[in-house]
Amino acid sequence: MPSRASPFEALTREIVYQSVSGNAAAIFARLKIVAGTLTPRRVTALTPAAIMSAGLSKAKTQAIRSLAEWFSANRRTAKALPTLPDKEVIEALIDIPGIGVWTANVFLIFNLGRLDVMPANDLGIRRGVQLVCGLKGVATGRQVHDKALLWRPTAASHPFICGTPSN
């Protein structure tokens, strides 16, 4: 189910949560207080020091400001994000400093409710495929992608996990 958050707010949250931290939720809550409402206009009006006062690093502050500037400069594309194909969403977002493929994939999955997204280069997923499929080394992004084709929603009734019959 797609998130109720606006694309801008969801992506801002993803930037805050990029590094696994128990403080991410508190930092995001403080950022919302500092900004009032998380909109591109409100964020670009804030000084970097004001954004950093929520507990964000300089790099994350710049990424959030770059995101706000992109949303302001690309209103048509930003508004169309929920309707664009996955590949176009990723291509648009990774041009923003601080947004990579991982963040774009998280946005597709958790904000847009896309069911057929596989962050194949995520190390945790690559290690999971290694363990589940009994590989000697960490799976490559290509191996994850190839295995994930068997897990697609359109292949949901397929009885294979790693390309071989499962028990």
Wavefront OBJ file of the C-alpha trace (Angstrom):
o trace
v 0.000 0.000 0.000
v 1.442 3.388 -0.928
v 2.448 5.767 1.846
v 0.314 8.754 2.771
v 3.424 10.940 2.886
v 4.128 13.222 -0.039
v 7.001 12.094 -2.275
v 9.115 14.958 -0.923
v 8.464 14.037 2.704
v 9.036 10.334 2.005
v 12.359 10.979 0.274
v 13.447 13.344 3.037
v 12.654 10.579 5.538
v 14.685 8.113 3.454
v 17.698 10.440 3.527
v 17.424 10.747 7.313
v 17.111 6.952 7.667
v 19.889 6.077 5.165
v 22.263 4.992 7.887
v 20.784 2.590 10.367
v 20.434 4.533 13.565
v 18.130 4.293 16.538
v 18.062 8.087 16.503
v 16.712 8.418 12.939
v 13.060 8.591 14.019
v 13.824 11.278 16.607
v 15.923 13.248 14.114
v 13.156 13.068 11.502
v 10.580 14.214 14.090
v 12.816 17.162 15.068
v 13.304 18.070 11.389
v 9.528 18.186 10.937
v 9.304 20.521 13.941
v 12.086 22.765 12.613
v 10.513 22.935 9.131
v 6.920 23.159 10.319
v 5.680 21.260 7.298
v 8.089 19.293 5.149
v 7.743 20.956 1.789
v 10.442 21.939 -0.700
v 9.629 25.607 -0.162
v 9.888 25.366 3.618
v 13.153 23.414 3.493
v 14.855 25.754 1.024
v 13.881 28.664 3.292
v 15.767 27.083 6.203
v 19.433 27.738 6.758
v 21.746 24.725 6.776
v 22.348 25.397 10.482
v 18.606 25.184 11.182
v 18.380 21.823 9.405
v 21.480 20.542 11.183
v 19.947 21.575 14.527
v 17.589 18.594 14.140
v 20.636 16.340 14.468
v 21.568 15.888 10.820
v 25.091 15.761 9.462
v 26.342 18.330 6.993
v 26.131 15.745 4.169
v 22.521 14.818 4.951
v 21.612 18.477 5.328
v 23.008 19.169 1.858
v 21.206 16.125 0.436
v 17.877 17.322 1.864
v 18.458 20.836 0.528
v 19.376 19.399 -2.896
v 16.177 17.331 -2.812
v 14.123 20.436 -2.000
v 15.813 22.398 -4.790
v 15.176 19.545 -7.263
v 11.485 19.359 -6.315
v 11.188 23.129 -6.769
v 13.008 23.162 -10.124
v 11.328 20.014 -11.500
v 7.732 20.419 -10.364
v 6.221 18.537 -13.299
v 8.485 15.505 -12.914
v 8.148 15.594 -9.116
v 4.358 15.584 -9.370
v 4.478 12.721 -11.894
v 6.753 10.468 -9.781
v 3.871 8.261 -8.539
v 2.805 7.518 -12.132
v 6.215 7.057 -13.748
v 7.656 3.602 -14.472
v 10.176 2.388 -11.890
v 13.158 2.943 -14.178
v 12.179 6.583 -14.835
v 11.672 7.256 -11.117
v 15.126 5.863 -10.375
v 16.750 7.812 -13.220
v 15.143 11.063 -12.051
v 16.021 10.618 -8.397
v 19.628 9.459 -8.685
v 20.501 12.753 -10.356
v 19.892 14.403 -6.979
v 23.039 14.529 -4.811
v 22.537 12.264 -1.796
v 19.975 10.010 -3.510
v 21.238 6.719 -4.845
v 19.640 3.614 -6.251
v 19.042 2.168 -2.765
v 17.085 5.247 -1.647
v 15.149 5.320 -4.921
v 14.250 1.634 -4.475
v 13.103 2.212 -0.886
v 10.938 5.085 -2.157
v 9.417 2.849 -4.842
v 8.655 0.076 -2.360
v 7.491 1.964 0.711
v 6.111 5.220 -0.658
v 4.730 4.202 -4.024
v 3.779 0.662 -3.003
v 5.548 -0.943 -5.952
v 5.615 -4.701 -5.415
v 8.154 -5.686 -8.047
v 11.293 -3.844 -6.914
v 14.472 -5.667 -5.962
v 17.415 -3.671 -4.602
v 19.784 -6.275 -6.025
v 22.975 -4.497 -4.968
v 21.977 -4.181 -1.307
v 24.612 -6.076 0.702
v 22.075 -7.489 3.160
v 19.977 -8.897 0.332
v 23.080 -10.234 -1.427
v 24.155 -12.012 1.788
v 20.626 -13.349 2.272
v 20.636 -14.849 -1.210
v 24.041 -16.352 -0.475
v 22.692 -18.065 2.644
v 19.341 -19.172 1.222
v 20.798 -20.453 -2.027
v 23.928 -21.992 -0.496
v 26.402 -19.921 -2.491
v 30.079 -20.041 -1.515
v 30.436 -16.272 -1.665
v 28.210 -13.216 -1.364
v 25.796 -13.120 -4.296
v 26.442 -10.514 -6.960
v 23.798 -7.987 -7.898
v 23.298 -9.938 -11.141
v 22.778 -13.199 -9.227
v 20.202 -11.524 -6.960
v 18.444 -10.069 -9.980
v 18.346 -13.439 -11.724
v 17.035 -15.219 -8.604
v 14.504 -12.454 -7.984
v 12.902 -13.099 -11.354
v 11.559 -16.277 -9.743
v 10.027 -14.267 -6.887
v 8.190 -11.704 -8.997
v 4.540 -11.141 -8.143
v 3.679 -12.621 -11.553
v 5.636 -15.755 -10.606
v 4.114 -15.983 -7.103
v 2.781 -19.488 -7.668
v 6.201 -20.707 -8.839
v 7.534 -23.303 -6.332
v 11.201 -22.362 -6.758
v 13.268 -20.198 -4.432
v 16.784 -20.490 -5.839
v 16.032 -21.907 -9.274
v 15.564 -25.422 -7.964
v 12.438 -27.072 -6.547
v 11.878 -26.115 -2.924
v 10.560 -28.389 -0.202
l 1 2 3 4 5 6 7 8 9 10 11 12 13 14 15 16 17 18 19 20 21 22 23 24 25 26 27 28 29 30 31 32 33 34 35 36 37 38 39 40 41 42 43 44 45 46 47 48 49 50 51 52 53 54 55 56 57 58 59 60 61 62 63 64 65 66 67 68 69 70 71 72 73 74 75 76 77 78 79 80 81 82 83 84 85 86 87 88 89 90 91 92 93 94 95 96 97 98 99 100 101 102 103 104 105 106 107 108 109 110 111 112 113 114 115 116 117 118 119 120 121 122 123 124 125 126 127 128 129 130 131 132 133 134 135 136 137 138 139 140 141 142 143 144 145 146 147 148 149 150 151 152 153 154 155 156 157 158 159 160 161 162 163 164 165 166 167
